[in-house]
Amino acid sequence: MRSGSKKLTSDDQKKIVASVRAGVPVSVLARTYEVTRPTIYAAIRSFHEKAQDTRSGTAHVSFTVDQVSLRAFDAAVGRIGLKSRADALRRVCRVPSGFLEPDPDLADALRGLTAELNAIGRNVNQLVATKNYEVRRGQKLKLTAPQQQLLSDLLVRIDDVGVVVREIEGKRASATARRFIEGMKGASDGPA
């Protein structure tokens, strides 16, 4: 086991960060520099802290994702023509300015659907209450022709609401993706 007490120089830290950015695994770097993985992570952190001191108003962000997600992200970055993963991630951090605000048209549409579902629910509750009352009085559970028609109409309305929900979801997803990509393409690579 490595001792981890080996001191990494500023030049080592710079090379380690460049290697990590190029996709070299931390475990490989730990073997190369004959230190532990936590030492490599500490070197990366230290490098970014020093860099942050020299660049006011910026901060280092670090996270891990699985390889499938990373490949999907890289493919999306390539499709929209960005020059690097780092450029794309900086843009991702900038895009949400106003991006995550609620959409007033969507909110109105959802309020309308809520009212429609509430009306359907009231009708179903009235029908069920009537049938429960009849069953408690010893009558057989049987729907009259008007009740059957009401139930059939309610089922059609529920299907109609489902169609509207799917349309809203599709429009919202398309608009969200379009706005996000436009935001990504419009953001510059320089510091915020």
N, C-alpha and C positions, 0 to 999 in steps of 0.2 A: 504494500500500500504506500502511495506517495505521502510525503509528509505534509504537503500543502503549505509549508513554511517558505518556499521559494518566493522571492520578491520579484514581481513583474514590473518592468520599467514602463515608462510612458510610451516608449516606442513599441513595446510588447502589447500594451493595451490597444494602441492604434491598430496594430496588425490583427489583433484578435477581433476587434470590432469590424474591421474590413472583411475578415474571413467569415464572421457570422453573417454579415450582410450578403456575402457571396453564397451563403447556404451551407457552409462547413458546420457540421454538428459540434456542439459543445464538448461531447465526449471525445471527439477526435482532437479538438484543441487541447483538452486536458492532458491527453497522452503526449501530444506534441511538445507542450511546454512543461511536462512532468509535474503537473499540479492537479488538484482536485477540481471537479466541476464547479463547486461553490466558489473556488478561487477565480475561475474563468468568469462566472457571473459577477463576482465582486469587481473584477477588472473592467468588465463592460459597464457596470454601474458607475464606477469611478471615472472612466473615460467620459461618459455622458454628463456626469456632474461637473467635471472640469469644463467641458464644452459649454454647458449651460451657463456657467459663470461668465464666459466670454460673450455669450449671445443673450442679451437681455430680452425678456418677453417670450422665450421659447422653453419648451420642456420635452424631455425624452419620454416616449411611451413604449412600453415593452409588453408583449403578450405572446402566448403560444396558441397554435391551432393545429388540427390534425392535417396530414398531408393531402387528403382529398379536398378539404376546404381550401387549403393554400393553392392547390393546382386550379381549382375552380376560380379563385380570386385572380390568379395570374392570367388565366384565360380571359376573364372579363376585362382585366387591365389591357391586355393586348387588343381585344375587340374594339375598345373605345380609343385606342391609339395613344395611351399614356406611355411615357418613356421608362418608367421603373415602378417597382412595387412601392418603394419609399414615396415617390411622387403621388401615387394613387392613395396611399394611406394618409398622407398630409391632406390631400383633397377630401378624403372621407371625413376627416376631423373638421374641415371647414364647411362642408356642404350643409350640415344640419341647421345652420343659422336660418331660422324660419322654415326649414324643411319639415320639422316635426310638429309644426303648428297644426291644429285641427282644421280640416277643410269645411268651410261653412255650408257648401252645397251638400256634402256628404252628411253633415250633421242634420240638415233639414230633411234629407231623404230618409235618414234613420228615424227621425221623429215621426215622419209620416208612416213608416212601417210599424213603429211601436204603437201608434194609434190604431192601425189596422189590426195588428195582432191582439191588442186589448179588446177590440170590438168582437173579434172571433172568439176570444176567450170567454167574454161575457155570455155570448150565445151558447157556447158549449156548456158553460156552467149552468145556465138556465135549463137546458135540455137534460143534463145529468140530474139536476135537482128535482125536476119533474119526474123522471124515471125512478129516482131513489124513493121519492114520496109514494109512488104507485107500488113499488116492490114492498115497502114497509107496510102498506095497507093490504098486502097479500095478493096483489095483482101480478099477473105474469109480465115479464119484461117484454114489451112489444112496442115497436115504434109505429105511430100512425103515419099515414101518407104525408101529411105536412111536416111531421118531424123528420121523416126519412129525407124529404126534399131539403129541409133546413140543414141536416147533417151533410148531405151531398153537396149543397152550396158552400158550406163551411170548408169542406175538404178541397173544393175547387179554389176557394179563396186562399187557403193555406198554400196550395201549389203555386198560385199566382204570386204570393208574397215570396215564396222560395225563388221564383224566377227573377223577381226584382232584386232580391238580395244577391243572387249570383251576378246579375248585370252590374250592380253597384260595386261588388268585389272586383270584377274584371276591369271596369273603368278605373277604379281607384288604384288597382295594382298597376295598370298600364300608365296612368298618370304619375304615380309614384316613381316607377322605374324611369320614365321619361325625364321627370324633374331631377331625379338623382343623377342620371347620366349627364344631363345638361349642366348641372352643378359641378360634376366632376370635370367635365371638359372645360368649363369656364374658369375654374380656379387655377391660379398660377402655381408654379413649383417653388417659388421663392418663399421666404419666411412670411408668416402672417402678420 
